[in-house]
Amino acid sequence: MNSTQPQRLSVPISKNAHRWAEEFAGEQDTPSKGKQVYLNTLAVYAVHSYLKWLNIETALNQGDSWHRCLRAIFDVADLVLPGVGKLECRPVLPQELGIILPTEVMQDRIGYMAVQFNQQLDSVELLGFAREASETLQIANLQSLDTLMEAIHQQKQLVNLRQWVAGIFNPDWQPVELLLAGNFRSSHTAIRALSSNSMSRAKVIDLVPQIVVLLQLTPTNSEVFDIRLRVYPGDNSIHLPPDLQLILLDEAGNTSMEAQAKSADDWMQLEFSCQHEEKFSVKFVLGERSFTEQFAV
């Protein structure tokens, strides 16, 4: 019989990891909170080391687990992967069969890594990965580390708009003024349309001719975001290419909205709202050429 259990990977814990863990644990008010922070810190550092071996970029000091006030208040073991999201690295003690997830880590995560310690705390085993949160993650149901790599790759293809709120932007989405600097008419129109309480970025898409896509994200008082997507001519052109189509697709690939440029349009737009964790795509079509951008809120 073949085992369905994911292959486990051993990762040594460096002295540097213990120095961070001791420093963070020493800041806590109680021994139990100090132990929690100590193990969380080691788990995060171990996964950071593993991903570093794979040449996957991490931002160790950007997570809540590396923030003095947040780790004191919450039970967090998050590791930020720039352009991807947060990976939660949960400690597992010997003989434990499941992981109880704190409420504060059940959202805004690309997934959950189970990190099991040995008695000496000199190494860990990466037990596996779970994409979805649940109150208890059973060790026996974890997926392989290859699934983590797939999740990271998939997230890199998405424009994560939730990260825009935190000031983290995809490299190909640039400030509006920068991308439209050479087109005074479009720049003036775009800047007038921007709202002070919104996050805005623009991207060049080459459909031959080029177009410039501007996305404006506005948080509301609930878990809903208002989105305005505008398209301007690129290449210093005055008008959009005639018959350019702008199509909004839901997560299932169904058309939700669409617009089409007329012969003298200098911009067109779609306006809609999305809830937290909702995904959508925008397809730009010009004749036989098309480009699709995927988004997650």
Secondary structure, 3 states (H helix, E strand, C coil): CCCCCCCCEEEECCHHHHHHHHHHHHCCCCHHHHHHHHHHHHHHHHHHHHHHHCCCCCEHHHCHHHCHHHHHHCCCCEEEECCCEEEEEEEECCCCCEEECCHHHCCCCCEEEEEEECCCCCEEEEEEEECCCCCEEEHHHCECHHHHHHHHHHHHHEEEHHHHHCCCCCCCCECHHHHCCCCHHHHHHHHHHCCCCCEEEEEEEECCCEEEEEEEEEECCCCEEEEEEEEEECCCCCCCCCCCEEEEEECCCCEEEEEECCCCCCCEEEEEEEECCCEEEEEEEECCEEEEEEEEC
